[in-house]
Amino acid sequence: MRLGVEAALVRGVLVPGDVEVDEGVVVDVGLGGGGGPRGRIAVPGFVDLQVNGFGGVDFLAAGGDDYARAGEALLQTGVTAYQPTFITAAESAMVDALRAMPPNGSAPHVVGAHLEGPFLSPERLGTHPFEHRLDPDLELLDRLLDVGRVTEMTLAPELPGAGGLIRRLLERGVVVSAGHTNATADQAREAFDLGVSTVTHLFNAMRPFRSRDPGIIGVALTRPDVCVQLIVDGHHLADETVRLVWAAAAGRLALVSDAMAGAGVGGGSYQLGDVAIEVADGVPMREDGVLAGTVLTMIEAVRNLHALGIAFEDAVGAATTVPARIVGRSDLGAIEPGGAADIVVLDDRLEIVNVLCAGETRVVA
Protein backbone atom coordinates (compact mmCIF):
# COMPACT_ATOMS: atom_id res chain seq x y z
CA MET A 1 0.00 0.00 0.00
CA ARG A 2 1.26 3.45 -0.92
CA LEU A 3 0.29 6.47 1.18
CA GLY A 4 0.05 8.99 -1.66
CA VAL A 5 2.37 11.60 -0.11
CA GLU A 6 4.82 14.04 -1.68
CA ALA A 7 7.49 13.51 0.96
CA ALA A 8 8.28 11.80 4.25
CA LEU A 9 10.17 13.02 7.29
CA VAL A 10 12.97 10.48 7.74
CA ARG A 11 15.29 11.06 10.71
CA GLY A 12 14.74 14.80 10.56
CA VAL A 13 15.12 15.15 6.77
CA LEU A 14 12.27 15.61 4.27
CA VAL A 15 12.73 12.90 1.64
CA PRO A 16 10.74 13.59 -1.56
CA GLY A 17 8.55 10.76 -2.78
CA ASP A 18 5.90 8.35 -1.59
CA VAL A 19 5.97 5.78 1.22
CA GLU A 20 5.07 2.11 0.82
CA VAL A 21 3.71 0.07 3.73
CA ASP A 22 3.06 -3.66 3.90
CA GLU A 23 1.98 -5.86 6.82
CA GLY A 24 2.55 -3.15 9.39
CA VAL A 25 6.07 -2.29 8.23
CA VAL A 26 7.53 0.54 6.16
CA VAL A 27 8.83 -1.10 2.97
CA ASP A 28 10.36 1.92 1.24
CA VAL A 29 10.46 5.73 1.13
CA GLY A 30 11.26 8.22 -1.62
CA LEU A 31 9.18 6.43 -4.25
CA GLY A 32 8.15 8.23 -7.42
CA GLY A 33 4.62 8.57 -8.72
CA GLY A 34 2.80 9.09 -5.44
CA GLY A 35 -0.25 10.41 -7.24
CA GLY A 36 -1.94 11.82 -4.13
CA PRO A 37 -3.05 15.39 -3.42
CA ARG A 38 -0.23 17.92 -3.36
CA GLY A 39 1.26 19.07 -0.07
CA ARG A 40 0.80 15.85 1.88
CA ILE A 41 3.71 14.77 4.07
CA ALA A 42 4.19 11.59 6.08
CA VAL A 43 5.68 12.11 9.54
CA PRO A 44 6.29 9.64 12.36
CA GLY A 45 3.44 9.01 14.78
CA PHE A 46 3.61 11.29 17.82
CA VAL A 47 5.01 9.99 21.11
CA ASP A 48 3.49 11.66 24.19
CA LEU A 49 5.32 11.01 27.46
CA GLN A 50 2.77 12.67 29.75
CA VAL A 51 -0.92 11.89 29.30
CA ASN A 52 -2.96 11.99 32.51
CA GLY A 53 -6.16 11.31 30.62
CA PHE A 54 -7.92 11.86 27.31
CA GLY A 55 -11.30 11.65 25.67
CA GLY A 56 -13.18 11.87 28.97
CA VAL A 57 -10.99 9.20 30.62
CA ASP A 58 -8.79 9.76 33.68
CA PHE A 59 -6.10 7.07 33.51
CA LEU A 60 -5.69 6.83 37.27
CA ALA A 61 -9.19 5.31 37.42
CA ALA A 62 -9.36 3.72 33.96
CA GLY A 63 -10.30 0.16 32.99
CA GLY A 64 -9.93 -1.70 29.71
CA ASP A 65 -12.89 -0.10 27.96
CA ASP A 66 -11.74 3.34 29.12
CA TYR A 67 -8.29 2.79 27.61
CA ALA A 68 -9.87 1.71 24.33
CA ARG A 69 -11.98 4.88 24.22
CA ALA A 70 -9.08 7.15 25.15
CA GLY A 71 -6.81 5.37 22.67
CA GLU A 72 -9.17 5.98 19.78
CA ALA A 73 -9.34 9.65 20.72
CA LEU A 74 -5.54 9.89 20.94
CA LEU A 75 -5.16 8.33 17.50
CA GLN A 76 -7.39 11.06 16.09
CA THR A 77 -4.74 13.56 17.22
CA GLY A 78 -1.79 11.66 15.74
CA VAL A 79 -0.53 9.97 18.91
CA THR A 80 0.60 6.41 18.15
CA ALA A 81 2.53 5.82 21.40
CA TYR A 82 2.12 7.28 24.88
CA GLN A 83 2.77 6.92 28.58
CA PRO A 84 -0.35 6.89 30.78
CA THR A 85 0.63 9.26 33.58
CA PHE A 86 -0.52 8.78 37.15
CA ILE A 87 -0.37 11.80 39.44
CA THR A 88 0.26 11.58 43.16
CA ALA A 89 -2.34 9.36 44.79
CA ALA A 90 -2.80 6.80 47.55
CA GLU A 91 -0.70 3.66 47.09
CA SER A 92 -3.80 1.53 46.53
CA ALA A 93 -4.96 3.81 43.71
CA MET A 94 -1.56 3.72 42.01
CA VAL A 95 -1.40 -0.07 42.32
CA ASP A 96 -4.86 -0.43 40.78
CA ALA A 97 -3.92 1.93 37.96
CA LEU A 98 -0.72 0.02 37.18
CA ARG A 99 -2.61 -3.27 37.10
CA ALA A 100 -5.26 -1.85 34.76
CA MET A 101 -2.77 -0.49 32.21
CA PRO A 102 -3.00 -2.38 28.89
CA PRO A 103 -0.13 -4.46 27.50
CA ASN A 104 2.29 -3.29 24.82
CA GLY A 105 0.20 -4.64 21.95
CA SER A 106 -2.61 -2.10 22.22
CA ALA A 107 -3.14 0.74 19.75
CA PRO A 108 -1.92 3.35 20.28
CA HIS A 109 1.13 1.67 21.82
CA VAL A 110 1.27 1.96 25.60
CA VAL A 111 4.96 2.55 26.25
CA GLY A 112 4.57 2.12 30.00
CA ALA A 113 3.46 4.11 33.00
CA HIS A 114 4.82 7.51 33.93
CA LEU A 115 4.57 7.87 37.71
CA GLU A 116 4.43 11.59 38.45
CA GLY A 117 4.88 11.34 42.19
CA PRO A 118 4.42 10.72 45.04
CA PHE A 119 8.02 11.76 45.88
CA LEU A 120 7.64 15.46 45.09
CA SER A 121 8.58 18.73 46.78
CA PRO A 122 5.88 19.95 49.20
CA GLU A 123 6.67 23.46 47.95
CA ARG A 124 6.13 22.68 44.26
CA LEU A 125 3.14 20.36 44.16
CA GLY A 126 1.02 22.30 41.70
CA THR A 127 -2.28 20.44 41.57
CA HIS A 128 -0.97 17.23 43.18
CA PRO A 129 -2.82 16.38 46.43
CA PHE A 130 -0.69 17.26 49.45
CA GLU A 131 -2.14 14.43 51.52
CA HIS A 132 -0.65 11.80 49.21
CA ARG A 133 2.80 13.36 48.78
CA LEU A 134 5.56 11.32 50.41
CA ASP A 135 9.25 11.53 51.21
CA PRO A 136 11.45 8.95 49.45
CA ASP A 137 10.57 5.39 50.43
CA LEU A 138 12.48 2.56 48.73
CA GLU A 139 10.10 -0.15 49.90
CA LEU A 140 7.10 1.69 48.45
CA LEU A 141 9.00 2.27 45.22
CA ASP A 142 9.79 -1.43 44.90
CA ARG A 143 6.17 -2.36 45.53
CA LEU A 144 5.03 -0.04 42.75
CA LEU A 145 7.68 -1.23 40.30
CA ASP A 146 6.77 -4.84 41.01
CA VAL A 147 3.11 -4.26 40.10
CA GLY A 148 3.32 -2.98 36.54
CA ARG A 149 5.44 -1.69 33.68
CA VAL A 150 6.87 1.66 34.79
CA THR A 151 9.01 3.44 32.20
CA GLU A 152 9.41 6.92 33.71
CA MET A 153 9.17 8.45 37.15
CA THR A 154 9.10 12.11 38.10
CA LEU A 155 10.59 12.99 41.48
CA ALA A 156 12.14 15.90 43.36
CA PRO A 157 15.85 15.01 43.51
CA GLU A 158 16.63 17.32 46.45
CA LEU A 159 14.50 15.33 48.92
CA PRO A 160 16.47 13.40 51.58
CA GLY A 161 16.94 9.86 50.30
CA ALA A 162 16.14 10.70 46.68
CA GLY A 163 19.55 9.46 45.59
CA GLY A 164 18.60 5.94 46.63
CA LEU A 165 15.40 6.17 44.60
CA ILE A 166 17.30 7.36 41.53
CA ARG A 167 19.80 4.50 41.75
CA ARG A 168 17.03 1.92 42.21
CA LEU A 169 15.02 3.28 39.30
CA LEU A 170 18.04 3.23 37.00
CA GLU A 171 18.86 -0.33 38.09
CA ARG A 172 15.35 -1.31 37.02
CA GLY A 173 15.53 0.43 33.67
CA VAL A 174 13.23 3.33 34.54
CA VAL A 175 13.88 6.81 33.14
CA VAL A 176 14.22 9.31 35.99
CA SER A 177 12.85 12.80 35.45
CA ALA A 178 13.20 15.76 37.79
CA GLY A 179 9.98 17.63 38.35
CA HIS A 180 7.79 19.30 40.94
CA THR A 181 11.11 20.21 42.50
CA ASN A 182 12.70 22.99 44.52
CA ALA A 183 16.22 21.82 43.68
CA THR A 184 19.02 24.35 43.71
CA ALA A 185 21.60 24.42 40.94
CA ASP A 186 24.01 22.35 43.04
CA GLN A 187 21.33 19.76 43.80
CA ALA A 188 20.35 19.64 40.13
CA ARG A 189 23.95 19.02 39.06
CA GLU A 190 24.23 16.16 41.54
CA ALA A 191 20.99 14.62 40.27
CA PHE A 192 22.01 14.83 36.61
CA ASP A 193 25.44 13.40 37.43
CA LEU A 194 23.68 10.53 39.19
CA GLY A 195 21.64 9.69 36.09
CA VAL A 196 18.52 11.87 36.02
CA SER A 197 18.24 12.44 32.28
CA THR A 198 15.21 14.66 31.71
CA VAL A 199 13.01 17.32 33.31
CA THR A 200 9.21 17.19 33.55
CA HIS A 201 7.40 20.27 32.13
CA LEU A 202 10.35 22.65 32.43
CA PHE A 203 9.60 25.95 34.23
CA ASN A 204 6.29 24.66 35.62
CA ALA A 205 6.11 23.54 39.27
CA MET A 206 9.81 24.07 39.98
CA ARG A 207 12.24 26.51 41.53
CA PRO A 208 12.29 29.62 39.32
CA PHE A 209 15.34 30.77 37.36
CA ARG A 210 17.15 33.72 38.99
CA SER A 211 20.32 35.53 38.00
CA ARG A 212 22.44 34.14 40.85
CA ASP A 213 20.29 31.12 41.56
CA PRO A 214 19.47 29.46 38.22
CA GLY A 215 18.08 26.37 39.95
CA ILE A 216 17.25 23.23 38.03
CA ILE A 217 16.06 25.22 35.00
CA GLY A 218 19.41 26.89 34.40
CA VAL A 219 21.37 23.69 34.89
CA ALA A 220 19.10 21.65 32.61
CA LEU A 221 19.32 24.22 29.82
CA THR A 222 23.13 24.17 29.94
CA ARG A 223 23.56 20.38 30.12
CA PRO A 224 23.74 18.75 26.66
CA ASP A 225 23.08 15.35 28.29
CA VAL A 226 19.67 16.42 29.66
CA CYS A 227 16.43 16.51 27.65
CA VAL A 228 13.72 18.92 28.68
CA GLN A 229 9.99 18.33 28.35
CA LEU A 230 7.77 21.31 27.58
CA ILE A 231 4.05 22.14 27.56
CA VAL A 232 3.49 24.46 24.60
CA ASP A 233 -0.20 25.26 24.97
CA GLY A 234 -0.08 29.05 25.16
CA HIS A 235 -1.01 29.01 28.86
CA HIS A 236 1.78 27.30 30.78
CA LEU A 237 4.60 29.28 29.14
CA ALA A 238 5.04 32.63 27.42
CA ASP A 239 6.09 32.50 23.78
CA GLU A 240 9.43 34.09 24.66
CA THR A 241 10.06 31.38 27.23
CA VAL A 242 9.54 28.67 24.63
CA ARG A 243 11.87 30.45 22.20
CA LEU A 244 14.49 30.79 24.96
CA VAL A 245 14.31 27.07 25.71
CA TRP A 246 14.64 26.25 22.02
CA ALA A 247 17.65 28.56 21.67
CA ALA A 248 19.38 26.70 24.52
CA ALA A 249 18.10 23.17 23.98
CA ALA A 250 17.26 22.65 20.30
CA GLY A 251 17.26 18.95 19.52
CA ARG A 252 16.70 17.92 23.13
CA LEU A 253 13.28 19.47 23.70
CA ALA A 254 10.36 17.05 23.87
CA LEU A 255 6.80 18.27 23.54
CA VAL A 256 4.33 16.79 26.01
CA SER A 257 0.61 17.41 26.26
CA ASP A 258 0.15 16.91 30.03
CA ALA A 259 -3.42 16.25 28.89
CA MET A 260 -6.20 15.46 31.34
CA ALA A 261 -9.58 13.84 30.80
CA GLY A 262 -11.11 16.91 29.17
CA ALA A 263 -8.67 16.80 26.24
CA GLY A 264 -10.42 15.79 23.06
CA VAL A 265 -13.82 16.48 24.64
CA GLY A 266 -14.31 20.11 25.66
CA GLY A 267 -15.32 22.19 28.64
CA GLY A 268 -16.92 20.84 31.79
CA SER A 269 -16.13 19.06 35.02
CA TYR A 270 -13.56 16.24 35.21
CA GLN A 271 -11.34 14.37 37.61
CA LEU A 272 -7.55 14.35 37.73
CA GLY A 273 -6.97 11.59 40.23
CA ASP A 274 -8.59 12.77 43.45
CA VAL A 275 -8.79 16.36 42.26
CA ALA A 276 -11.93 17.94 40.81
CA ILE A 277 -11.13 20.02 37.71
CA GLU A 278 -13.16 22.51 35.73
CA VAL A 279 -12.29 23.22 32.10
CA ALA A 280 -13.34 26.66 30.89
CA ASP A 281 -12.06 28.52 27.80
CA GLY A 282 -9.67 25.67 27.11
CA VAL A 283 -7.91 25.87 30.48
CA PRO A 284 -8.29 23.17 33.19
CA MET A 285 -8.13 24.53 36.73
CA ARG A 286 -8.58 23.35 40.27
CA GLU A 287 -11.19 25.25 42.26
CA ASP A 288 -8.48 27.52 43.74
CA GLY A 289 -7.29 28.61 40.29
CA VAL A 290 -4.23 26.36 40.03
CA LEU A 291 -3.55 25.04 36.52
CA ALA A 292 -4.34 21.33 36.36
CA GLY A 293 -2.93 19.80 33.20
CA THR A 294 -4.16 20.79 29.75
CA VAL A 295 -6.61 19.97 26.99
CA LEU A 296 -3.72 20.24 24.52
CA THR A 297 -3.25 17.67 21.75
CA MET A 298 0.12 16.77 20.30
CA ILE A 299 -0.75 18.01 16.82
CA GLU A 300 -1.67 21.36 18.40
CA ALA A 301 1.64 21.38 20.28
CA VAL A 302 3.51 20.80 17.01
CA ARG A 303 1.60 23.61 15.32
CA ASN A 304 2.21 25.93 18.28
CA LEU A 305 5.95 25.28 18.28
CA HIS A 306 6.18 25.70 14.51
CA ALA A 307 4.23 28.98 14.75
CA LEU A 308 6.96 30.34 17.05
CA GLY A 309 9.47 30.12 14.22
CA ILE A 310 10.76 26.59 14.76
CA ALA A 311 11.31 24.68 11.52
CA PHE A 312 8.62 22.15 10.65
CA GLU A 313 11.10 19.26 10.73
CA ASP A 314 12.32 20.27 14.19
CA ALA A 315 8.83 20.84 15.58
CA VAL A 316 7.81 17.34 14.48
CA GLY A 317 11.05 15.94 15.89
CA ALA A 318 10.14 17.39 19.29
CA ALA A 319 6.98 15.26 19.21
CA THR A 320 8.59 12.12 17.83
CA THR A 321 12.34 11.55 17.80
CA VAL A 322 13.20 13.31 21.07
CA PRO A 323 10.52 11.73 23.29
CA ALA A 324 11.34 8.31 21.82
CA ARG A 325 15.01 8.92 22.65
CA ILE A 326 14.16 9.89 26.22
CA VAL A 327 12.54 6.51 26.88
CA GLY A 328 15.14 4.60 24.86
CA ARG A 329 12.75 3.43 22.14
CA SER A 330 14.49 3.59 18.77
CA ASP A 331 11.51 1.72 17.27
CA LEU A 332 9.23 4.70 17.94
CA GLY A 333 9.13 8.22 16.51
CA ALA A 334 10.69 7.34 13.16
CA ILE A 335 9.85 6.43 9.57
CA GLU A 336 12.42 4.15 7.97
CA PRO A 337 12.42 1.01 5.86
CA GLY A 338 11.98 -2.05 8.02
CA GLY A 339 10.46 -0.06 10.88
CA ALA A 340 6.92 -0.12 12.21
CA ALA A 341 4.42 1.87 10.15
CA ASP A 342 3.33 4.32 12.84
CA ILE A 343 2.67 7.28 10.59
CA VAL A 344 0.72 10.54 10.49
CA VAL A 345 -0.09 12.10 7.12
CA LEU A 346 -0.39 15.89 7.24
CA ASP A 347 -1.60 18.35 4.64
CA ASP A 348 -0.04 21.74 3.92
CA ARG A 349 -2.07 23.32 6.75
CA LEU A 350 -0.74 20.77 9.27
CA GLU A 351 -4.14 19.14 9.46
CA ILE A 352 -4.23 15.38 9.99
CA VAL A 353 -5.30 13.48 6.88
CA ASN A 354 -4.50 9.93 7.94
CA VAL A 355 -3.04 8.01 10.88
CA LEU A 356 -1.56 4.53 10.73
CA CYS A 357 -0.66 2.53 13.81
CA ALA A 358 1.34 -0.65 13.13
CA GLY A 359 0.30 -0.23 9.50
CA GLU A 360 -3.41 -0.25 10.22
CA THR A 361 -5.31 2.80 9.05
CA ARG A 362 -6.95 4.27 12.14
CA VAL A 363 -7.96 7.76 11.04
CA VAL A 364 -9.03 9.05 7.62
CA ALA A 365 -10.02 12.71 7.29
Protein Blocks (a to p, Z undefined) as FASTA:
>chain_A
ZZhiabdceehiacedddddeehiafbghiehklpaehiacddddddfbdfbgehiafkl
ccfklmmmmmmmmmmnopabdcdddddddfklmmmmmmmpccfkbccddfbacdebjbdc
fklnojacfklgccddfklmmmmmmmmccfbdcddfkbghklmmmmmmmmnopacddehi
abdfklmmmmmmnopabdehehiapacddfklnojmlmmmmmmkbccddddehlmpcfkl
mmmmmmmmgoiaccdfkiafknoibgcdddehjbccddeehiacdfkopaehjabdfklm
mmmmmmnopafklmmmmmmmmmmmmnopakgoiacehiacddddddfkopafbdceehia
fbdZZ
